[in-house]
Amino acid sequence: MITEDIGPATLAVSVVLALLVIRTAVAELKDPGTARREWAFLRHARALATGLTALTLFAVLGWAISGPASLPWAALVGLLVARIEHGTR
């Protein structure tokens, strides 16, 4: 079922991202410097390449299944995969 309404998907992904940012802010208040360590994956090529690969795969498959409503979820998947990839080293 292809849906053209991207609004609910964007809202849901925004809530998840807001929770991640709040979690980072609380950790930063408790221990200064943790935010830099938590988001360090944005500066590492291997983590970014893995995240972009996951984003692309999910975007293509999601577009075929549900249309543009899957794009915010694909972006979130890419971000989380990059974060996990960086944390495994």
C-alpha positions in Angstrom: 0.0 0.0 0.0 1.6 3.2 -1.2 0.8 6.3 0.9 1.8 9.8 -0.1 1.4 11.2 3.4 4.9 11.8 4.8 3.8 13.9 7.8 3.1 11.1 10.4 6.4 9.4 9.5 8.3 12.6 9.8 6.7 13.4 13.2 7.5 9.9 14.5 11.1 10.1 13.4 11.4 13.6 14.9 10.3 12.3 18.2 12.9 9.5 18.2 15.6 12.0 17.2 14.5 14.4 20.0 14.8 11.6 22.5 18.3 10.8 21.4 19.3 14.5 21.7 17.7 14.8 25.1 19.6 11.6 26.2 22.8 13.2 25.0 22.1 16.4 26.8 21.4 14.7 30.1 24.6 12.6 29.7 26.6 15.8 28.9 25.3 17.5 32.1 26.4 14.6 34.2 29.8 14.1 32.5 31.1 16.9 30.2 32.6 15.6 27.0 30.2 12.7 26.5 28.2 14.4 23.8 31.4 14.6 21.7 32.1 10.9 22.2 28.5 9.8 21.5 28.3 11.7 18.2 31.9 11.0 17.1 30.6 8.6 14.5 29.7 11.5 12.3 33.4 12.1 11.7 34.4 8.5 10.8 34.4 7.4 7.2 33.7 3.7 7.8 30.7 4.4 10.1 29.3 7.0 7.6 29.7 4.7 4.6 27.9 1.8 6.5 25.1 4.2 7.5 24.7 5.5 4.0 24.6 2.0 2.6 21.9 1.1 5.1 20.0 4.3 4.3 20.1 3.6 0.6 18.9 0.0 0.9 16.1 0.9 3.3 15.1 3.9 1.1 14.9 1.8 -2.1 13.0 -1.0 -0.4 10.8 1.3 1.6 9.9 3.4 -1.5 8.8 0.3 -3.3 6.6 -0.8 -0.4 5.2 2.5 1.0 6.4 5.4 -1.2 7.9 8.6 0.2 6.6 7.9 3.7 9.5 5.5 4.3 12.3 8.1 3.7 12.4 9.6 7.2 12.6 6.0 8.6 15.4 5.2 6.2 17.3 8.3 7.4 16.9 7.2 11.0 18.0 3.6 10.2 21.2 5.0 8.5 22.0 7.2 11.5 21.5 4.4 14.0 23.5 1.9 11.9 26.4 4.4 11.6 26.3 4.9 15.4 26.3 1.1 16.0 29.1 0.5 13.5 31.3 3.2 15.2 30.6 1.7 18.6 31.7 -1.8 17.6 35.4 -0.8 17.3 
